[in-house]
Amino acid sequence: MTFDALVPFILLVCVIALVLIGVAFSIRANKTHHLLAQVRGHFDQPSNGATVQRSIHCSGICEHPPSTDDLVFWLAIETDGLVWPKEALVSPDSNGHWSSIIHEGGSPDSFTISLWAVTPQGVKTIQAWFEAGRQTNDFPGMSALPGARRIAHVQALQLAV
Protein backbone atom coordinates (compact mmCIF):
# COMPACT_ATOMS: atom_id res chain seq x y z
CA MET A 1 0.00 0.00 0.00
CA THR A 2 1.37 3.39 -0.95
CA PHE A 3 1.42 6.52 1.15
CA ASP A 4 -1.07 8.19 -1.21
CA ALA A 5 -3.51 5.38 -0.52
CA LEU A 6 -3.14 5.92 3.25
CA VAL A 7 -3.78 9.69 3.19
CA PRO A 8 -7.62 9.46 3.25
CA PHE A 9 -7.42 6.96 6.13
CA ILE A 10 -5.01 9.21 8.07
CA LEU A 11 -7.27 12.23 7.51
CA LEU A 12 -10.30 10.26 8.71
CA VAL A 13 -8.46 9.23 11.89
CA CYS A 14 -7.45 12.88 12.51
CA VAL A 15 -11.03 14.09 12.05
CA ILE A 16 -12.35 11.43 14.42
CA ALA A 17 -9.70 12.39 17.01
CA LEU A 18 -10.65 16.07 16.76
CA VAL A 19 -14.35 15.25 17.15
CA LEU A 20 -13.62 13.13 20.23
CA ILE A 21 -11.51 15.92 21.76
CA GLY A 22 -14.34 18.38 21.14
CA VAL A 23 -16.85 16.02 22.77
CA ALA A 24 -14.57 15.60 25.79
CA PHE A 25 -14.26 19.38 26.23
CA SER A 26 -18.02 19.76 25.86
CA ILE A 27 -18.68 17.09 28.49
CA ARG A 28 -16.22 18.76 30.87
CA ALA A 29 -17.81 22.19 30.32
CA ASN A 30 -21.28 20.75 30.93
CA LYS A 31 -20.06 19.02 34.11
CA THR A 32 -18.55 22.28 35.37
CA HIS A 33 -21.75 24.20 34.61
CA HIS A 34 -23.80 21.47 36.32
CA LEU A 35 -21.58 21.58 39.43
CA LEU A 36 -21.78 25.37 39.69
CA ALA A 37 -25.56 25.24 39.25
CA GLN A 38 -25.92 22.92 42.29
CA VAL A 39 -24.43 25.41 44.76
CA ARG A 40 -26.47 27.93 46.73
CA GLY A 41 -25.48 30.47 49.34
CA HIS A 42 -26.56 33.48 51.32
CA PHE A 43 -25.16 36.14 53.63
CA ASP A 44 -26.09 36.52 57.28
CA GLN A 45 -23.72 39.50 57.64
CA PRO A 46 -23.51 42.20 56.46
CA SER A 47 -27.02 43.02 55.29
CA ASN A 48 -28.10 45.01 52.25
CA GLY A 49 -27.59 48.74 52.71
CA ALA A 50 -25.32 48.41 55.75
CA THR A 51 -22.61 50.89 56.62
CA VAL A 52 -19.40 48.93 57.22
CA GLN A 53 -15.83 49.51 58.35
CA ARG A 54 -12.85 48.85 56.06
CA SER A 55 -12.44 45.46 57.77
CA ILE A 56 -15.73 43.76 57.03
CA HIS A 57 -16.94 40.70 58.89
CA CYS A 58 -18.92 38.50 56.51
CA SER A 59 -20.80 35.32 57.34
CA GLY A 60 -23.43 33.08 55.85
CA ILE A 61 -24.20 29.61 54.57
CA CYS A 62 -23.11 27.66 51.49
CA GLU A 63 -25.33 24.79 50.43
CA HIS A 64 -23.36 22.38 48.32
CA PRO A 65 -23.68 18.63 47.76
CA PRO A 66 -20.62 16.36 48.10
CA SER A 67 -20.33 16.19 44.30
CA THR A 68 -19.15 19.80 44.39
CA ASP A 69 -16.22 19.20 46.75
CA ASP A 70 -13.69 20.38 44.15
CA LEU A 71 -15.26 23.86 44.16
CA VAL A 72 -13.96 26.61 46.43
CA PHE A 73 -15.77 29.69 47.70
CA TRP A 74 -14.44 33.19 47.28
CA LEU A 75 -15.56 36.63 48.41
CA ALA A 76 -15.27 39.62 46.10
CA ILE A 77 -16.12 43.31 45.98
CA GLU A 78 -18.21 44.49 43.04
CA THR A 79 -18.76 48.02 41.86
CA ASP A 80 -19.57 49.58 38.49
CA GLY A 81 -19.84 46.16 36.83
CA LEU A 82 -16.33 45.06 37.85
CA VAL A 83 -15.21 42.39 40.33
CA TRP A 84 -12.24 42.46 42.74
CA PRO A 85 -11.67 39.06 44.38
CA LYS A 86 -10.44 39.23 47.96
CA GLU A 87 -7.49 37.19 49.21
CA ALA A 88 -9.30 35.06 51.79
CA LEU A 89 -11.16 31.95 50.70
CA VAL A 90 -14.39 31.02 52.43
CA SER A 91 -14.28 27.65 54.20
CA PRO A 92 -17.75 26.34 55.07
CA ASP A 93 -17.97 23.99 58.06
CA SER A 94 -19.79 20.64 57.89
CA ASN A 95 -23.14 22.47 58.18
CA GLY A 96 -22.23 24.96 55.44
CA HIS A 97 -21.70 27.90 57.82
CA TRP A 98 -18.82 30.21 56.97
CA SER A 99 -17.27 33.38 58.32
CA SER A 100 -14.51 35.59 56.94
CA ILE A 101 -13.10 39.08 57.30
CA ILE A 102 -12.26 41.02 54.15
CA HIS A 103 -10.63 44.42 53.79
CA GLU A 104 -11.77 47.15 51.42
CA GLY A 105 -8.98 49.53 50.52
CA GLY A 106 -10.77 51.45 47.76
CA SER A 107 -13.20 54.34 47.98
CA PRO A 108 -16.40 53.24 46.28
CA ASP A 109 -19.53 55.29 46.96
CA SER A 110 -21.59 52.12 47.14
CA PHE A 111 -20.52 48.53 46.60
CA THR A 112 -21.56 44.90 46.68
CA ILE A 113 -19.90 41.98 48.43
CA SER A 114 -20.44 38.75 46.57
CA LEU A 115 -19.85 35.08 47.30
CA TRP A 116 -18.62 33.00 44.37
CA ALA A 117 -18.41 29.26 43.77
CA VAL A 118 -15.18 28.74 41.83
CA THR A 119 -13.90 25.76 39.82
CA PRO A 120 -10.23 24.71 39.90
CA GLN A 121 -9.72 26.46 36.53
CA GLY A 122 -11.37 29.60 37.93
CA VAL A 123 -9.01 29.46 40.92
CA LYS A 124 -6.05 29.50 38.52
CA THR A 125 -7.47 32.60 36.80
CA ILE A 126 -7.96 34.43 40.10
CA GLN A 127 -4.52 33.44 41.38
CA ALA A 128 -2.94 34.69 38.12
CA TRP A 129 -4.82 37.99 38.57
CA PHE A 130 -3.45 38.31 42.13
CA GLU A 131 0.09 37.48 40.97
CA ALA A 132 -0.05 40.06 38.15
CA GLY A 133 -1.43 42.63 40.60
CA ARG A 134 1.35 42.01 43.09
CA GLN A 135 4.00 42.43 40.39
CA THR A 136 2.54 45.68 39.04
CA ASN A 137 0.91 46.97 42.23
CA ASP A 138 -2.26 47.37 40.16
CA PHE A 139 -5.39 45.28 40.63
CA PRO A 140 -7.79 46.29 37.86
CA GLY A 141 -11.35 45.12 38.26
CA MET A 142 -12.30 41.99 36.35
CA SER A 143 -15.31 42.18 34.05
CA ALA A 144 -16.01 38.47 34.63
CA LEU A 145 -14.79 35.54 36.70
CA PRO A 146 -14.40 32.63 34.28
CA GLY A 147 -15.05 29.27 35.89
CA ALA A 148 -17.10 30.87 38.67
CA ARG A 149 -20.70 31.67 39.52
CA ARG A 150 -21.95 34.29 41.96
CA ILE A 151 -24.12 32.44 44.45
CA ALA A 152 -24.98 35.25 46.88
CA HIS A 153 -24.47 38.95 47.36
CA VAL A 154 -25.26 41.91 49.59
CA GLN A 155 -25.56 45.28 47.91
CA ALA A 156 -25.74 49.01 48.51
CA LEU A 157 -23.02 48.84 51.15
CA GLN A 158 -21.35 52.05 52.33
CA LEU A 159 -17.99 52.58 54.01
CA ALA A 160 -18.13 54.34 57.38
CA VAL A 161 -16.41 57.70 57.40
PAFITOR-509057 format. One line per field, with one value per residue (C-alpha): residue in one letter; chain; residue number from 1; x, y, z. Coordinates in pm, 1 decimal, m for minus. Example, Ala and Ser with C-alpha at 12.3 -4.5 7.8 and 13.67 -1.06 7.14 Angstrom:
<recs>
rest	c(a:s)
kette	c(A:A)
nr	c(1:2)
u	c(1230.0:1367.0)
v	c(m450.0:m106.0)
w	c(780.0:714.0)
</recs>
This chain:
<recs>
rest	c(m:t:f:d:a:l:v:p:f:i:l:l:v:c:v:i:a:l:v:l:i:g:v:a:f:s:i:r:a:n:k:t:h:h:l:l:a:q:v:r:g:h:f:d:q:p:s:n:g:a:t:v:q:r:s:i:h:c:s:g:i:c:e:h:p:p:s:t:d:d:l:v:f:w:l:a:i:e:t:d:g:l:v:w:p:k:e:a:l:v:s:p:d:s:n:g:h:w:s:s:i:i:h:e:g:g:s:p:d:s:f:t:i:s:l:w:a:v:t:p:q:g:v:k:t:i:q:a:w:f:e:a:g:r:q:t:n:d:f:p:g:m:s:a:l:p:g:a:r:r:i:a:h:v:q:a:l:q:l:a:v)
kette	c(A:A:A:A:A:A:A:A:A:A:A:A:A:A:A:A:A:A:A:A:A:A:A:A:A:A:A:A:A:A:A:A:A:A:A:A:A:A:A:A:A:A:A:A:A:A:A:A:A:A:A:A:A:A:A:A:A:A:A:A:A:A:A:A:A:A:A:A:A:A:A:A:A:A:A:A:A:A:A:A:A:A:A:A:A:A:A:A:A:A:A:A:A:A:A:A:A:A:A:A:A:A:A:A:A:A:A:A:A:A:A:A:A:A:A:A:A:A:A:A:A:A:A:A:A:A:A:A:A:A:A:A:A:A:A:A:A:A:A:A:A:A:A:A:A:A:A:A:A:A:A:A:A:A:A:A:A:A:A:A:A)
nr	c(1:2:3:4:5:6:7:8:9:10:11:12:13:14:15:16:17:18:19:20:21:22:23:24:25:26:27:28:29:30:31:32:33:34:35:36:37:38:39:40:41:42:43:44:45:46:47:48:49:50:51:52:53:54:55:56:57:58:59:60:61:62:63:64:65:66:67:68:69:70:71:72:73:74:75:76:77:78:79:80:81:82:83:84:85:86:87:88:89:90:91:92:93:94:95:96:97:98:99:100:101:102:103:104:105:106:107:108:109:110:111:112:113:114:115:116:117:118:119:120:121:122:123:124:125:126:127:128:129:130:131:132:133:134:135:136:137:138:139:140:141:142:143:144:145:146:147:148:149:150:151:152:153:154:155:156:157:158:159:160:161)
u	c(0.0:136.7:141.5:m106.5:m351.0:m314.3:m377.8:m762.3:m742.1:m501.5:m726.9:m1029.6:m845.8:m744.6:m1102.6:m1234.8:m970.1:m1065.4:m1434.6:m1361.6:m1150.9:m1434.4:m1685.3:m1456.6:m1425.8:m1802.2:m1867.6:m1622.0:m1780.6:m2127.6:m2005.8:m1854.8:m2174.9:m2379.7:m2157.5:m2177.9:m2556.4:m2592.5:m2443.2:m2646.6:m2547.5:m2655.5:m2515.9:m2609.1:m2372.0:m2351.2:m2702.1:m2810.3:m2759.3:m2532.2:m2260.6:m1939.8:m1582.5:m1284.8:m1244.4:m1573.2:m1694.4:m1892.2:m2080.5:m2342.9:m2420.0:m2311.0:m2533.1:m2335.5:m2367.7:m2061.8:m2033.5:m1914.6:m1621.9:m1369.2:m1525.9:m1395.6:m1577.3:m1444.0:m1556.0:m1527.2:m1611.9:m1821.0:m1876.2:m1956.6:m1984.0:m1633.4:m1521.0:m1224.5:m1167.4:m1044.4:m748.5:m930.3:m1116.4:m1438.9:m1428.1:m1775.4:m1796.6:m1978.6:m2313.9:m2223.4:m2169.9:m1881.9:m1726.5:m1451.2:m1310.0:m1225.5:m1062.7:m1177.2:m897.9:m1076.5:m1320.0:m1640.2:m1952.6:m2159.1:m2052.3:m2156.4:m1989.8:m2044.2:m1985.1:m1861.7:m1840.6:m1517.6:m1390.3:m1023.3:m972.5:m1137.0:m901.5:m605.1:m747.3:m796.0:m452.3:m293.9:m482.5:m344.5:9.2:m4.8:m142.7:135.0:399.5:253.7:91.2:m225.9:m538.5:m778.6:m1135.0:m1229.9:m1530.8:m1601.3:m1478.6:m1440.1:m1505.4:m1709.8:m2070.4:m2195.2:m2412.4:m2498.0:m2447.3:m2526.5:m2555.6:m2574.3:m2301.9:m2134.9:m1799.3:m1812.6:m1641.0)
v	c(0.0:339.2:651.5:818.7:538.1:591.9:969.5:945.7:696.0:921.3:1223.1:1026.5:923.4:1287.6:1409.5:1143.0:1238.9:1607.2:1525.0:1313.0:1591.7:1838.0:1602.2:1559.7:1938.0:1976.4:1709.1:1876.2:2218.7:2074.7:1901.9:2228.5:2420.0:2147.4:2158.1:2537.4:2524.1:2292.2:2540.6:2793.4:3047.1:3347.8:3613.8:3652.1:3950.3:4220.0:4302.3:4500.6:4874.4:4840.6:5089.2:4892.6:4950.6:4884.5:4546.2:4376.1:4069.6:3850.3:3531.5:3308.0:2961.3:2765.6:2479.0:2238.0:1863.1:1635.8:1618.6:1980.4:1920.0:2038.4:2386.3:2661.0:2968.6:3318.7:3662.8:3962.2:4330.8:4449.1:4802.1:4958.3:4616.2:4505.9:4239.3:4245.8:3905.7:3923.1:3718.5:3506.4:3195.1:3102.1:2765.0:2634.4:2399.0:2064.2:2246.5:2496.3:2789.8:3020.8:3337.7:3559.2:3907.9:4102.1:4441.5:4714.6:4953.1:5144.7:5434.0:5323.8:5528.7:5212.2:4853.2:4489.9:4198.0:3875.1:3508.4:3299.8:2926.2:2873.9:2576.2:2471.1:2645.5:2960.5:2945.6:2950.5:3259.7:3443.1:3343.5:3468.9:3799.3:3831.3:3748.2:4005.8:4263.1:4200.8:4242.9:4567.6:4697.1:4737.1:4528.5:4629.3:4511.5:4199.1:4217.8:3847.2:3554.4:3262.7:2927.1:3086.6:3167.1:3428.5:3243.7:3525.2:3895.3:4190.7:4527.6:4901.0:4883.7:5205.1:5257.7:5434.0:5770.3)
w	c(0.0:m95.3:115.4:m120.8:m51.5:325.3:319.0:324.8:613.0:807.1:750.7:870.5:1188.8:1250.5:1204.6:1441.9:1701.0:1676.1:1715.1:2023.4:2175.8:2113.7:2276.8:2579.0:2623.0:2585.7:2849.1:3087.1:3031.6:3093.2:3411.3:3537.5:3460.7:3632.5:3943.5:3968.6:3925.3:4229.4:4476.0:4672.9:4933.8:5131.7:5362.9:5727.5:5764.2:5646.0:5529.3:5224.9:5270.8:5574.6:5662.3:5721.5:5835.3:5606.1:5777.1:5702.8:5889.3:5651.3:5734.0:5584.9:5457.3:5149.2:5043.5:4831.7:4775.5:4810.3:4429.9:4439.2:4674.7:4415.1:4416.4:4642.9:4769.6:4728.0:4840.5:4609.9:4598.4:4304.5:4186.4:3848.6:3682.8:3785.1:4032.6:4274.1:4438.0:4795.9:4921.4:5178.7:5070.1:5242.9:5420.0:5506.8:5805.5:5788.7:5817.6:5544.5:5782.0:5696.8:5831.7:5694.2:5730.1:5415.5:5378.9:5141.8:5051.6:4776.4:4798.2:4628.4:4696.3:4713.7:4660.0:4668.2:4843.5:4656.9:4730.0:4437.3:4377.2:4182.7:3982.3:3989.9:3653.4:3793.0:4091.5:3851.9:3680.3:4009.7:4137.8:3812.2:3857.2:4213.2:4097.2:3815.1:4060.3:4309.3:4039.3:3904.2:4223.0:4015.6:4062.7:3785.5:3826.0:3635.4:3405.1:3462.8:3669.5:3427.6:3589.5:3866.8:3952.0:4195.7:4445.3:4687.7:4736.3:4959.2:4791.5:4850.9:5115.4:5232.8:5400.8:5738.0:5740.2)
</recs>
